[in-house]
Structures are given as C-alpha cells and as structure tokens.
C-alpha cells in the first residue's frame, strides 16, 4: 500500500462529530491505534483534521520507558499516520506542564501517604485543559480523542456515558471532565469494540494496527513507583515504624512511599495471621497494619469533586442521592449514596476494602447498567465501617 491511503475505499464507518462538514477538528494523537483510528475516521468523514501529539517529558532527564505514551517512538508513529492519511500533524512541547501538573503531584502524593493516579491528572490538567486551549487556538470546532467513553447529548446538554465495550471503558479516568470541556470534546470510539478499531486500522494499512496497548504509567518503568519518587524528590523518603492497629510496633520500614493501602506482601513482619496495610501516616512516618477486616470502609470523604449530573451537585449530596460508585478502576460500580458531611462524602451500601486516599471515587447513575457518569472526586479519607455506622 502506498504511503497515502485512499480512505474512501475503506470499509469503515463515517462519524458525526456534531460540527459542520468541513469544520476543523483537532485530534489528540498519542501514537497508539485508538487515536490513530479516531483521526482517520474524522478525515474520512470530511472534517479538516489536524493531529497534535504532546511530548510530555525529556527522555534524557526523566524516566525512559519503551512503549510509553508520548515517548519518541509514539511521536514517530503518530507522524506516520498523519502522513498516510494526508493531514497536518504537530508535536507540542508540554514537558514543563507535565512535570509540574503530573509528575510533581505524583511524587508529593506518595510522600503524603496517599496513592495517586497520574493518568487522571494528565487528562485533567494537561490534555483536557492546556491542550484543549491550544486546540481552540488552532481554530478547532471540536477536539477528538481515542478514549473509550461516550458523549451523548441529553435534554440538559452533553452527558458522559460509559463505553459500549465494558472491558475498555475509561470513564473512571475521565470523571473530572467538566461540562465546559464536554461541550468541546468528542469521543468517536465510545460505541465501538476494540476489535473493530483494530480491524479499521488494518484496513487502512496503519503500522500501529497491531501495536500493543500501553499498560503502565508512562514515566514509571516496570511499575517501580518508589524509585521514581526518590528520583523526583531525592532524600524526601524517610524510614519509620510499622505499627499494628492495636499500637504494637511490629518493625521498621524504609519509607511510606514503598507501601499502599491493602498491600499484604513485602511488609517484612509476620504474625500467625495475614497482615495488610490499613493506612499510612506520613506525618508520623508510620505504616499501620492489621487484619483484613480492618480494611473495610463504609464512608468516603472526598475533595475536588466534579459534578456532571443534573441540577446542583451539592443539593444532590444534601438530599442523599442514590448513586453507584467505583473506588478502583478495576471494580464494578457498587450501590452508594451521596451525603454532605461538612463537605462531599459517599456512604457505601456494602463496605469495601482497600479504599485508598489519593484514588478516585467516580459517580454513576443507579439506572440499569450504571451508564451515565455523574462526576466524582478524589478520596481524601476512608472511614472504617464502624465509624460510619
């Protein structure tokens, strides 16, 4: 196949992005198959496509990781797709923004004894904030991405809904999308299964058709979070004590950054029964451990809440709105209720374990399928079941 593909001959759907035919659409391209197909479908559907890829960190200074999002090879792959599909492509240097908004937050959150999700911060602070502003500056009528989530226009404006392909749904990572951003964003892959996306990429002859999905945090090689924190904040991690919830000192640890709530392995202490990390007290440099039942949480305190439901979110919380929530990306939505306890909070219908400060609590509508995303917030506190009872 020649470098430039005649996309009119390809067996692929045409997409309606809700802007006039021929309008300029900015496509955020990571170099993977999803954003590449998004750009190609927008081009095939008659839009004036401009591809934009972000260089997020300096490979000579930060952490190098083969296959990382927005690394050197990915920038090259995005450029090749743009050449093949015949639309302009730009690489923007966002290193300092990424470092300040994502990498620094990642390190500081771990040092504070919480467990961060940098992919959400990247969407929130870089892609859907800074890049969205750049897309407007480039004259885009809309910005499209390859995320697996749906934007549906409801009676009160655009709504965020889970992807049709439940296995690929990325709603947990996009809960902080604002109403204003949702007006401008488009997610054309939300209705498609991953297999269809790869089929289209293959039909187009894109070199990324079989490219593996990125699995880990882009700047964290082999999941070694503590090593990255120590590199970003040299000398900040300090040793301390491992303490049982009954107050017994069990041993010593090299720094709270090496532990997460719910962790069982690698504690370096032993009793007759399994022990888990129940909480982290960074101020006292303590890792608190206990039995599995001590992990059970019924009330979750939240901060930095985004509300995408109808009406005022605070009113919904004060009224005790029944919702469903996800407290981990890999867990299904579970019944819960919004409450107002000197601020946003959630009461879980059934206690859950391993609820960690720094993670996200995402709200869903309680209707069958928990389809609509109502927003969410960052977990600030997790209260044991007997406290919330």
Residue, then its C-alpha position, 0 to 999 in steps of 0.5 A: x500500500x502506498x504511503x497515502x491511503x485512499x480512505x474512501x475505499x475503506x470499509x469503515x464507518x463515517x462519524x458525526x462529530x456534531x460540527x459542520x462538514x468541513x469544520x476543523x477538528x483537532x485530534x489528540x494523537x498519542x501514537x497508539x491505534x485508538x487515536x490513530x483510528x479516531x483521526x482517520x475516521x474524522x478525515x474520512x468523514x470530511x472534517x479538516x483534521x489536524x493531529x497534535x501529539x504532546x511530548x510530555x517529558x525529556x527522555x534524557x532527564x526523566x524516566x525512559x520507558x519503551x512503549x510509553x505514551x508520548x515517548x519518541x517512538x509514539x511521536x514517530x508513529x503518530x507522524x506516520x499516520x498523519x502522513x498516510x492519511x494526508x493531514x497536518x500533524x504537530x508535536x507540542x512541547x508540554x514537558x514543563x506542564x507535565x512535570x509540574x501538573x503530573x509528575x510533581x503531584x505524583x511524587x508529593x502524593x506518595x510522600x503524603x501517604x496517599x496513592x495517586x493516579x497520574x493518568x487522571x491528572x494528565x487528562x485533567x490538567x494537561x490534555x483536557x485543559x492546556x491542550x484543549x486551549x491550544x486546540x481552540x487556538x488552532x481554530x478547532x470546532x471540536x477536539x477528538x480523542x481515542x478514549x473509550x467513553x461516550x458523549x451523548x447529548x441529553x435534554x440538559x446538554x452533553x452527558x458522559x456515558x460509559x463505553x459500549x465495550x465494558x472491558x475498555x471503558x475509561x470513564x473512571x479516568x475521565x470523571x473530572x471532565x467538566x461540562x465546559x470541556x464536554x461541550x468541546x470534546x468528542x469521543x468517536x470510539x465510545x460505541x465501538x469494540x476494540x476489535x473493530x478499531x483494530x480491524x479499521x486500522x488494518x484496513x487502512x494499512x496503519x503500522x500501529x494496527x497491531x501495536x500493543x496497548x500501553x499498560x503502565x504509567x508512562x514515566x514509571x518503568x516496570x511499575x517501580x513507583x518508589x524509585x521514581x519518587x526518590x528520583x523526583x524528590x531525592x532524600x524526601x523518603x524517610x524510614x519509620x515504624x510499622x505499627x499494628x492497629x492495636x499500637x504494637x510496633x511490629x518493625x521498621x520500614x524504609x519509607x511510606x512511599x514503598x507501601x499502599x493501602x491493602x498491600x499484604x506482601x513485602x511488609x517484612x513482619x509476620x504474625x500467625x495471621x495475614x497482615x495488610x496495610x490499613x493506612x499510612x501516616x506520613x506525618x508520623x512516618x508510620x505504616x499501620x497494619x492489621x487484619x483484613x477486616x480492618x480494611x473495610x470502609x463504609x464512608x468516603x470523604x472526598x475533595x475536588x469533586x466534579x459534578x456532571x449530573x443534573x441540577x446542583x451537585x451539592x443539593x444532590x449530596x444534601x438530599x442523599x442521592x442514590x448513586x453507584x460508585x467505583x473506588x478502583x478502576x478495576x471494580x464494578x460500580x457498587x450501590x452508594x449514596x451521596x451525603x454532605x458531611x461538612x463537605x462531599x462524602x459517599x456512604x457505601x451500601x456494602x463496605x469495601x476494602x482497600x479504599x485508598x486516599x489519593x484514588x478516585x471515587x467516580x459517580x454513576x447513575x443507579x439506572x440499569x447498567x450504571x451508564x451515565x457518569x455523574x462526576x466524582x472526586x478524589x478520596x481524601x479519607x476512608x472511614x472504617x465501617x464502624x465509624x460510619x455506622 
